[in-house]
Amino acid sequence: MISVDGVPFCNASPSQGSEILEALLEHPVLISASNFLKSIPERKISVLEESGLERSSPVKHVYVFQREYATADPALVELVGTDEATTCVGLVIHNRKTGRTSVAHMDSPRIVNLGLTQMLSSVIIDHASAAELDVHLIGGYEDASPEHPHGMDGSEFHTESDGYSFPLCSKIVEALQQSKENFHIQTVCVLKHNTRRDSDENAYPIFTGFVVETSTGLVRPATFDRSSRCPDEIVRRVRVTVSSEDPTWSGKLLETYDTHSDQFHIAPCSWRPRWKYLALSLQQLSDPEFLLRCSTSPDAEASDFVDNQRKLLDYLIQHPNWRETFPMGKPRVFKRTADGQWLRC
């Protein structure tokens, strides 16, 4: 169940995610919230820069890659966030009572239902009383073909001309409305509220990342450099690419962080040897061809997209057997050091 400004949101049937989404996008309170978010300067997160400042230790943060989620305890972590989202959507759930903050980087309608269940299992501790949960949706833009209007029948079936962002956003708000939990929608900076256009009317996202202060639940635009996307960047990127073929992760978000210990537990993911040959084939493509083949939004990707993807392909070529990466099917565990780095246990 969702509400806006303390009022239950009953503009549509809970099964019609597209209708709910359209109504949320037109809500004056949420339009104001999106405009306010756009007025906040973007924060640049860098462990290397912070470690050089005159402070006892860098800001403790948790970074979430595509299709991952993490729930942070304000007693252990100050910030949690994500970036690199173009057609993807960042979902934030903040427990008002405990401060626990869950962030997911969702990339497909297929992972929304189970993904929401995963997030709630760690953000709600006390099930005896109803939790009051603040929700923010940030990311996604008007990537649909301008000649093809969005479908309004609530169907999950769509073509590429529908775009990727609209069906994903629709599914998220539908799942929130169908849930028994109390979700207070604070921000819906998606689609038209997160779209800028150049002189030729080509669309691009305004925000591709954000960070949440766990102590307050406040959200602001953010980008992360490579030093802050740790630990185990390449292996985690590999999991995003190959997880669709691993039945363990069917319909789920990838587990990556242990809330209680403030450690990263990179859960295992398997891949077939044939990925080596697919990777070799993709590495033969030129950069423009690679973008068109491997991105849902080739014109909107960051300048390091191709480089990052080629690094994960190199890893698959060098490690065709997934058991080399996850011996005995165990997670890769990392603990935080005093200087903000990560040490593998």
Phi, psi and chi 1 to 4 in degrees:
 res  aa     phi    psi   chi1   chi2   chi3   chi4
   1 MET       -  133.0 -180.0  179.0   66.3      -
   2 ILE  -117.5  153.8   62.5  178.4      -      -
   3 SER  -140.9  157.8   62.7      -      -      -
   4 VAL  -130.7  126.6  179.4      -      -      -
   5 ASP    56.6   37.0 -159.1   27.3      -      -
   6 GLY    81.3    1.4      -      -      -      -
   7 VAL  -111.5  126.5  178.8      -      -      -
   8 PRO   -54.9  138.1  -25.6   34.9      -      -
   9 PHE   -95.5  106.7 -160.8   77.2      -      -
  10 CYS  -125.2   34.5  -58.2      -      -      -
  11 ASN   -73.7  -15.6  -71.7   43.6      -      -
  12 ALA  -153.4  166.4      -      -      -      -
  13 SER   -63.3  141.5  164.1      -      -      -
  14 PRO   -62.3  -14.4   21.0  -32.2      -      -
  15 SER   -89.6   -6.5   62.5      -      -      -
  16 GLN  -104.2   79.2  -62.8  -66.8  -45.6      -
  17 GLY   -61.2  -36.6      -      -      -      -
  18 SER   -65.9  -37.3   56.0      -      -      -
  19 GLU   -68.8  -41.7  -66.2 -178.8   15.7      -
  20 ILE   -61.2  -44.4  -61.0  171.3      -      -
  21 LEU   -61.1  -47.1  176.5   60.2      -      -
  22 GLU   -58.9  -40.4  -66.4  -75.1    0.6      -
  23 ALA   -68.2  -40.1      -      -      -      -
  24 LEU   -63.3  -39.7  -70.2  172.5      -      -
  25 LEU   -64.3  -22.8  -69.3  170.6      -      -
  26 GLU   -99.7   -1.7  -63.0  -60.3  -34.5      -
  27 HIS   -70.5  126.5 -162.5  -68.2      -      -
  28 PRO   -60.2  -35.2   16.8  -29.8      -      -
  29 VAL   -65.3  -40.7  170.3      -      -      -
  30 LEU   -76.9  -31.0  -62.6  177.8      -      -
  31 ILE   -62.9  -43.0  -67.4  175.0      -      -
  32 SER   -62.6  -40.1  177.5      -      -      -
  33 ALA   -64.7  -39.7      -      -      -      -
  34 SER   -65.1  -42.1  -68.6      -      -      -
  35 ASN   -64.0  -37.8  -69.1  -25.7      -      -
  36 PHE   -65.4  -41.6  176.4   73.0      -      -
  37 LEU   -60.3  -38.5 -173.9   67.4      -      -
  38 LYS   -68.1  -19.6  -64.7  171.8 -170.4  175.8
  39 SER   -86.2   -9.7   71.0      -      -      -
  40 ILE   -86.2  128.8  -56.9  174.9      -      -
  41 PRO   -60.2  142.2  -21.5   32.5      -      -
  42 GLU   -69.9  134.3 -176.5  177.6   77.4      -
  43 ARG   -94.0  133.6 -179.9  167.7 -179.3  173.5
  44 LYS  -103.5  118.2  -60.2 -175.1 -175.4  -59.3
  45 ILE   -96.7  124.0  -50.1  -64.0      -      -
  46 SER  -147.1  119.2  173.5      -      -      -
  47 VAL   -66.7  -38.0  171.2      -      -      -
  48 LEU   -63.5  -42.1  -66.7  179.8      -      -
  49 GLU   -69.2  -42.4  -69.4 -178.2    8.2      -
  50 GLU   -67.2  -35.0  -70.1  176.2   -5.9      -
  51 SER   -68.3  -16.4   61.4      -      -      -
  52 GLY   -91.7   -5.9      -      -      -      -
  53 LEU   -78.3  160.5  -61.1  176.9      -      -
  54 GLU   -83.7   79.7  -66.6 -176.8    1.2      -
  55 ARG  -148.4  161.1   52.3  177.6  -67.3  161.3
  56 SER   -63.4  -34.1   57.0      -      -      -
  57 SER  -161.4  157.0   62.2      -      -      -
  58 PRO   -64.2  161.8  -16.6   28.4      -      -
  59 VAL   -61.7  129.9  173.3      -      -      -
  60 LYS   -80.2  119.1  -71.3 -174.6  176.2 -178.8
  61 HIS  -135.6  163.6   78.0  -81.6      -      -
  62 VAL  -126.3  129.1  170.9      -      -      -
  63 TYR  -106.4  140.1  179.1   80.8      -      -
  64 VAL  -118.0  123.7  175.6      -      -      -
  65 PHE   -84.6  173.4  -82.3  104.0      -      -
  66 GLN   -53.6  137.3 -178.2  178.0  -21.8      -
  67 ARG    65.1   11.2 -157.1  174.4  -69.0 -170.4
  68 GLU  -101.7  164.9  -68.2 -176.3  -17.4      -
  69 TYR  -142.3  157.8   83.3  101.6      -      -
  70 ALA  -151.7  141.9      -      -      -      -
  71 THR  -116.2  123.5  -59.9      -      -      -
  72 ALA  -109.6  141.7      -      -      -      -
  73 ASP   -95.6  127.1 -172.9  -30.6      -      -
  74 PRO   -61.9  -18.6   21.1  -32.8      -      -
  75 ALA   -72.2  -18.3      -      -      -      -
  76 LEU  -118.4  -28.0  -60.1  172.9      -      -
  77 VAL  -133.6  136.8  174.3      -      -      -
  78 GLU   -90.0  -36.2  -62.5  168.6   69.3      -
  79 LEU  -135.1  147.1  -56.0  172.4      -      -
  80 VAL  -142.5  136.4   56.5      -      -      -
  81 GLY  -167.3 -174.0      -      -      -      -
  82 THR  -155.1  165.9 -171.8      -      -      -
  83 ASP  -153.2 -162.9   68.2   -8.2      -      -
  84 GLU    64.4   23.3  -60.3 -172.2  -38.4      -
  85 ALA   -96.1  119.4      -      -      -      -
  86 THR  -109.5  -76.4   54.0      -      -      -
  87 THR   -84.8   -8.4   57.4      -      -      -
  88 CYS   -78.1  167.1  -62.3      -      -      -
  89 VAL  -130.3  132.7  175.4      -      -      -
  90 GLY   -89.8  127.6      -      -      -      -
  91 LEU  -112.6  126.1  172.4   61.9      -      -
  92 VAL  -114.2  131.2  179.1      -      -      -
  93 ILE  -125.6  117.5  -57.4  177.5      -      -
  94 HIS  -117.2  120.9  176.1   79.7      -      -
  95 ASN   -80.1  115.0 -170.5  -41.9      -      -
  96 ARG   -61.0  -35.1  -69.6  179.9  176.7  179.4
  97 LYS   -77.8  -47.5 -178.6  178.2  179.7  180.0
  98 THR   -96.7  -18.6   66.0      -      -      -
  99 GLY    82.0   -6.5      -      -      -      -
 100 ARG   -58.2  133.2  -77.0 -157.2  171.6 -167.1
 101 THR  -128.2  121.5  -55.8      -      -      -
 102 SER  -109.3  132.3 -167.4      -      -      -
 103 VAL  -123.9  131.4  170.1      -      -      -
 104 ALA  -125.9  143.7      -      -      -      -
 105 HIS  -108.1   93.1 -173.4  134.2      -      -
 106 MET   -90.1  136.9  -66.0 -167.4  167.1      -
 107 ASP  -124.9    0.3   63.0   -4.9      -      -
 108 SER  -159.4  142.9  166.9      -      -      -
 109 PRO   -59.1  -24.1  -24.3   34.6      -      -
 110 ARG   -68.2  -20.8  -67.6 -171.9  -62.7  -87.2
 111 ILE  -103.8    6.3   51.9   92.4      -      -
 112 VAL   -71.0  -50.4  170.3      -      -      -
 113 ASN   -62.6  -54.1  -74.5  -26.1      -      -
 114 LEU   -68.7  -34.5  -74.9  178.5      -      -
 115 GLY   -61.1  -42.3      -      -      -      -
 116 LEU   -62.9  -40.6 -179.0   59.6      -      -
 117 THR   -61.4  -42.0  -61.0      -      -      -
 118 GLN   -61.4  -45.3  -70.5  172.5  -82.1      -
 119 MET   -62.3  -46.3  -63.5  173.8   74.4      -
 120 LEU   -66.0  -30.9  -68.0  174.3      -      -
 121 SER   -63.4  -24.5   68.3      -      -      -
 122 SER  -107.3  -16.7   56.0      -      -      -
 123 VAL   -91.6  -20.2   83.6      -      -      -
 124 ILE  -108.4  117.6  -61.0  177.0      -      -
 125 ILE   -97.5  -49.3  -55.6  173.4      -      -
 126 ASP   -93.9  107.5 -179.7   11.5      -      -
 127 HIS   -91.0    0.2  -66.4  -85.9      -      -
 128 ALA   -73.5  -29.7      -      -      -      -
 129 SER  -126.1  154.7   57.7      -      -      -
 130 ALA   -67.8  130.5      -      -      -      -
 131 ALA   -85.3  142.1      -      -      -      -
 132 GLU   -98.4  115.6  -61.5  -63.2  -41.5      -
 133 LEU  -118.7  121.8  -54.3  171.0      -      -
 134 ASP   -85.9  139.2  -71.3  -28.9      -      -
 135 VAL  -127.9  137.5  169.8      -      -      -
 136 HIS  -127.9  136.3  -55.0  -95.4      -      -
 137 LEU  -118.8  121.0  -83.9   72.7      -      -
 138 ILE  -137.8  129.7  -57.4  170.9      -      -
 139 GLY   122.1  177.2      -      -      -      -
 140 GLY    74.1  150.9      -      -      -      -
 141 TYR  -151.9 -178.2   68.8  110.0      -      -
 142 GLU   -80.5   77.8  -68.4 -172.1  -38.2      -
 143 ASP   -92.9   -0.1   62.8  -43.4      -      -
 144 ALA   -72.1  155.7      -      -      -      -
 145 SER   -62.8  130.3  167.7      -      -      -
 146 PRO   -63.7  -19.8   21.4  -32.1      -      -
 147 GLU   -84.5   -5.5  -70.0   79.9   25.3      -
 148 HIS  -122.4  102.0 -170.1  -80.2      -      -
 149 PRO   -67.9  153.6   25.5  -33.6      -      -
 150 HIS   -65.3  141.0  -65.6  -56.8      -      -
 151 GLY   -70.6  145.5      -      -      -      -
 152 MET  -118.5   22.4  -64.5  -63.4  -67.6      -
 153 ASP   -98.4    3.6   59.8   -3.3      -      -
 154 GLY    77.2    4.3      -      -      -      -
 155 SER   -73.6  145.1  172.1      -      -      -
 156 GLU   -80.2  -14.7  -75.4 -168.3   36.0      -
 157 PHE   -83.0  128.6  -62.2   99.3      -      -
 158 HIS  -154.3  164.3   60.3  -81.7      -      -
 159 THR  -108.2  172.7   64.5      -      -      -
 160 GLU   -61.8  -26.7  -73.0 -170.9   16.1      -
 161 SER   -67.4  -18.8   55.5      -      -      -
 162 ASP   -70.7  -19.9  -72.4  -45.2      -      -
 163 GLY    84.0  173.3      -      -      -      -
 164 TYR  -100.8  -30.5  -66.3   90.7      -      -
 165 SER   -71.8  -44.6  -61.1      -      -      -
 166 PHE   -62.8  -49.6 -173.1   87.7      -      -
 167 PRO   -60.0  -35.8  -23.0   34.6      -      -
 168 LEU   -67.2  -48.3  175.5   56.1      -      -
 169 CYS   -60.3  -41.0  -67.2      -      -      -
 170 SER   -61.0  -43.5  -62.4      -      -      -
 171 LYS   -65.9  -37.7 -175.0   62.1  179.1  178.9
 172 ILE   -64.4  -49.3  -67.9  173.1      -      -
 173 VAL   -68.7  -31.5  -62.8      -      -      -
 174 GLU   -63.7  -44.5  177.2 -175.8  -62.6      -
 175 ALA   -64.4  -39.1      -      -      -      -
 176 LEU   -64.4  -42.8  -66.8  172.3      -      -
 177 GLN   -67.9  -33.1 -179.2   71.3  -37.6      -
 178 GLN   -78.8  -17.5  -70.0  178.3  -20.5      -
 179 SER   -72.1  153.5  173.4      -      -      -
 180 LYS   -80.5  -11.9   64.2  179.6  178.7   62.3
 181 GLU   -75.5  161.6  -56.4  -62.1  -18.5      -
 182 ASN   -96.9  106.3  -61.8  -43.0      -      -
 183 PHE  -105.5  121.1  -63.5  109.9      -      -
 184 HIS   -98.8  105.3  -60.4  -87.3      -      -
 185 ILE   -73.3  118.9  -51.5  -63.4      -      -
 186 GLN  -104.3  -34.5  -57.1  -65.3  -26.2      -
 187 THR  -143.2  132.3  -50.8      -      -      -
 188 VAL  -131.1   70.9 -176.5      -      -      -
 189 CYS   -94.8   74.0 -168.6      -      -      -
 190 VAL  -134.5  166.8  -59.8      -      -      -
 191 LEU    52.8 -120.3  -60.3  171.8      -      -
 192 LYS   -65.4  -25.2   66.2 -179.8 -178.3 -179.8
 193 HIS   -80.3   -9.1  -63.1  -45.5      -      -
 194 ASN  -123.5   33.5 -170.0   40.9      -      -
 195 THR  -126.3  132.0  -59.8      -      -      -
 196 ARG  -120.4  154.9   61.8  179.6  178.1   84.9
 197 ARG  -129.5  143.9  -61.8 -176.6 -177.0  -86.2
 198 ASP   -86.5 -172.9   61.8   17.3      -      -
 199 SER   -64.9  -20.2   57.2      -      -      -
 200 ASP   -97.2   10.7  -63.9  -40.0      -      -
 201 GLU    68.4   19.9  -72.3  -59.5  -58.3      -
 202 ASN   -74.7  137.4  -63.1  -49.6      -      -
 203 ALA   -94.4  143.1      -      -      -      -
 204 TYR  -142.9  151.1  -56.3   90.1      -      -
 205 PRO   -71.9  144.0   25.8  -32.9      -      -
 206 ILE   -76.4  -48.4  -63.5  172.4      -      -
 207 PHE  -114.0  136.2  -58.8  125.6      -      -
 208 THR  -118.1    1.5   58.7      -      -      -
 209 GLY  -161.2  163.3      -      -      -      -
 210 PHE  -158.2  167.7   60.8   86.2      -      -
 211 VAL  -138.6  146.8   68.8      -      -      -
 212 VAL  -116.3  132.6 -171.4      -      -      -
 213 GLU   -81.6  116.1  -65.2  179.9    2.4      -
 214 THR   -66.8  -30.0   56.7      -      -      -
 215 SER   -71.1  -28.9   61.1      -      -      -
 216 THR  -117.6  -21.3   62.6      -      -      -
 217 GLY    81.4    5.4      -      -      -      -
 218 LEU   -72.7  141.6  -65.5  177.5      -      -
 219 VAL  -117.0  139.7  177.8      -      -      -
 220 ARG  -143.4  154.2   66.1  178.9  -62.6  171.6
 221 PRO   -60.7  146.6  -19.3   31.8      -      -
 222 ALA  -157.8  155.3      -      -      -      -
 223 THR  -129.3  152.7   57.8      -      -      -
 224 PHE  -120.1  137.4  -63.5   74.7      -      -
 225 ASP   -89.9  177.6   69.7    5.8      -      -
 226 ARG   -61.7  -33.6  176.9  151.3  -71.7  161.8
 227 SER   -66.0  -21.6   72.1      -      -      -
 228 SER  -100.9   -1.5   60.6      -      -      -
 229 ARG   -97.5   30.7  -68.5 -179.9 -176.1  144.6
 230 CYS   -97.2  168.1  -63.5      -      -      -
 231 PRO   -93.8  171.9   34.8  -36.8      -      -
 232 ASP    60.6   44.1 -135.4   11.6      -      -
 233 GLU   -54.6  -51.2  175.4 -175.1   -5.7      -
 234 ILE   -65.7  -44.2  -60.8  -57.4      -      -
 235 VAL   -62.5  -38.9  168.5      -      -      -
 236 ARG   -67.9  -36.4  -69.4  164.8   69.0 -172.9
 237 ARG   -66.3  -38.1  -70.8 -171.5 -173.3  -83.8
 238 VAL   -60.1  -43.8  166.1      -      -      -
 239 ARG   -58.6  -39.7  -68.8 -164.7  -44.1  164.9
 240 VAL   -59.6  -42.4  173.4      -      -      -
 241 THR   -70.7  -41.7  -61.5      -      -      -
 242 VAL   -98.1  -10.3  -57.8      -      -      -
 243 SER   -64.5  -24.2   60.2      -      -      -
 244 SER   -64.3  -20.5   60.0      -      -      -
 245 GLU   -98.4   -2.9  -68.2 -169.1   -4.7      -
 246 ASP   -97.6  113.6 -175.4  -21.2      -      -
 247 PRO   -60.3  -21.6   20.1  -31.8      -      -
 248 THR   -58.7  -33.1  -57.6      -      -      -
 249 TRP  -107.3   15.4  -60.4  111.5      -      -
 250 SER   -61.9  118.0  178.0      -      -      -
 251 GLY    75.2    8.3      -      -      -      -
 252 LYS  -116.1  159.1  -66.4 -178.7 -179.6  178.8
 253 LEU   -81.6  149.5  -68.3  166.2      -      -
 254 LEU   -76.5  131.3  -66.1  163.8      -      -
 255 GLU   -84.4  136.2  -65.6  174.0   -5.9      -
 256 THR  -143.8  -18.5 -173.8      -      -      -
 257 TYR  -141.7  136.5  174.2   76.9      -      -
 258 ASP   -97.0  113.8 -177.3   73.2      -      -
 259 THR   -62.6  -38.1  -53.1      -      -      -
 260 HIS   -74.1  -37.8  -56.4  -75.8      -      -
 261 SER   -99.5   -6.5   64.0      -      -      -
 262 ASP    54.5   44.4 -173.0   31.6      -      -
 263 GLN  -125.2  151.6  -66.5 -178.3  -15.7      -
 264 PHE   -88.3  125.4  -90.4   83.8      -      -
 265 HIS  -116.9   92.3  -71.3 -146.3      -      -
 266 ILE   -76.0  100.1  -45.6  -60.5      -      -
 267 ALA   -64.3  145.3      -      -      -      -
 268 PRO   -66.8  150.5   23.7  -33.5      -      -
 269 CYS  -142.5  135.6 -176.4      -      -      -
 270 SER  -100.3  155.3   64.0      -      -      -
 271 TRP  -145.9  153.7   55.6   88.3      -      -
 272 ARG   -85.5  154.4  -60.5  177.1 -177.7  177.9
 273 PRO   -57.5  -24.4  -26.3   35.1      -      -
 274 ARG   -64.2  -18.1   73.4  176.0 -173.6   85.8
 275 TRP   -61.0  -29.8  -87.8  100.3      -      -
 276 LYS   -60.2  -43.1  172.8 -179.4  178.8  178.5
 277 TYR   -75.5  -33.7  -56.4  101.4      -      -
 278 LEU   -65.3  -41.8  176.8   58.9      -      -
 279 ALA   -63.4  -41.7      -      -      -      -
 280 LEU   -60.9  -39.7  -74.9  167.4      -      -
 281 SER   -65.3  -44.9  175.0      -      -      -
 282 LEU   -66.0  -33.5  -70.0  172.7      -      -
 283 GLN   -66.5  -15.6  -70.9  -69.2   47.8      -
 284 GLN   -80.9  -13.5  -56.0  -53.7  -50.0      -
 285 LEU   -74.7  149.4  -61.0  176.9      -      -
 286 SER   -69.9  164.3   67.2      -      -      -
 287 ASP   -58.4  -45.8  -74.9   -0.1      -      -
 288 PRO   -62.2  -40.8  -25.2   35.8      -      -
 289 GLU   -64.6  -39.4  -68.2  171.7  -31.4      -
 290 PHE   -61.2  -45.1 -167.0   98.2      -      -
 291 LEU   -58.3  -47.8  -96.8  175.0      -      -
 292 LEU   -64.4  -34.1  -71.0  172.7      -      -
 293 ARG   -80.0  -35.0  178.3   77.3  176.9  -86.4
 294 CYS  -110.8   -2.9  -60.4      -      -      -
 295 SER  -121.1  144.4  172.5      -      -      -
 296 THR   -80.1  -12.4   58.5      -      -      -
 297 SER  -145.1   68.6   52.6      -      -      -
 298 PRO   -58.4  -29.2   16.6  -29.2      -      -
 299 ASP   -82.2  -12.2  -65.9  -30.0      -      -
 300 ALA  -110.1   -0.4      -      -      -      -
 301 GLU   -72.6  153.9  -63.4  -69.0   -0.7      -
 302 ALA   -68.5  161.8      -      -      -      -
 303 SER   -64.1  -22.2   58.1      -      -      -
 304 ASP   -97.8   10.4   60.7   -8.5      -      -
 305 PHE   -59.8  -51.6  173.7   83.5      -      -
 306 VAL   -63.2  -42.2  172.7      -      -      -
 307 ASP   -60.7  -43.5  179.6   57.1      -      -
 308 ASN   -63.3  -41.9  -70.4  -29.0      -      -
 309 GLN   -68.6  -37.1  -66.2  -60.4  -54.7      -
 310 ARG   -67.1  -33.1  -69.4 -164.9 -173.8  -81.1
 311 LYS   -65.9  -40.6  -74.2  179.8  178.7  177.9
 312 LEU   -70.2  -32.7   78.1   84.2      -      -
 313 LEU   -66.8  -39.0  -67.5  177.5      -      -
 314 ASP   -59.4  -38.6  -77.0  -20.7      -      -
 315 TYR   -63.9  -42.8 -171.6   94.4      -      -
 316 LEU   -65.2  -33.9  -72.7  169.2      -      -
 317 ILE   -67.6  -40.8  -67.4  169.1      -      -
 318 GLN   -80.9  -21.9  -64.3  165.9   18.0      -
 319 HIS  -130.4   70.2  -57.4   86.5      -      -
 320 PRO   -68.4  -19.7   24.6  -33.6      -      -
 321 ASN   -99.9  113.6 -174.2  -12.7      -      -
 322 TRP   -62.8  -23.1   67.9  -87.8      -      -
 323 ARG   -68.7  -19.0  -67.8  177.1  178.7   81.8
 324 GLU   -67.8  -32.2  -63.9  175.7    3.9      -
 325 THR   -84.1  -36.8  -57.8      -      -      -
 326 PHE  -125.1   75.2  -61.8  100.7      -      -
 327 PRO   -56.6  134.0  -24.5   34.5      -      -
 328 MET    59.6   19.5  -60.7  178.6   65.2      -
 329 GLY    67.9   24.7      -      -      -      -
 330 LYS   -94.1  151.6  -60.3  -65.9 -175.6 -179.2
 331 PRO   -69.7  157.9   25.2  -33.9      -      -
 332 ARG   -91.3  119.7  -65.2  161.3   66.5   90.2
 333 VAL  -109.1  134.0  179.5      -      -      -
 334 PHE  -130.8  137.3  -64.7   79.9      -      -
 335 LYS  -112.3  152.8   65.4  178.9 -179.1  179.6
 336 ARG   -81.4  136.8 -163.2 -170.7  -59.5  -91.3
 337 THR   -98.4  169.0   61.2      -      -      -
 338 ALA   -63.5  -27.8      -      -      -      -
 339 ASP   -92.4   12.1   60.7   -5.0      -      -
 340 GLY    87.5    3.9      -      -      -      -
 341 GLN   -89.1  178.8  -56.5  -60.6  -43.6      -
 342 TRP  -124.5  136.1  -68.6   93.5      -      -
 343 LEU  -118.2  128.7  177.7   67.2      -      -
 344 ARG   -75.6  132.5 -172.8  173.7  177.9 -173.1
 345 CYS   -88.0      -  -58.9      -      -      -
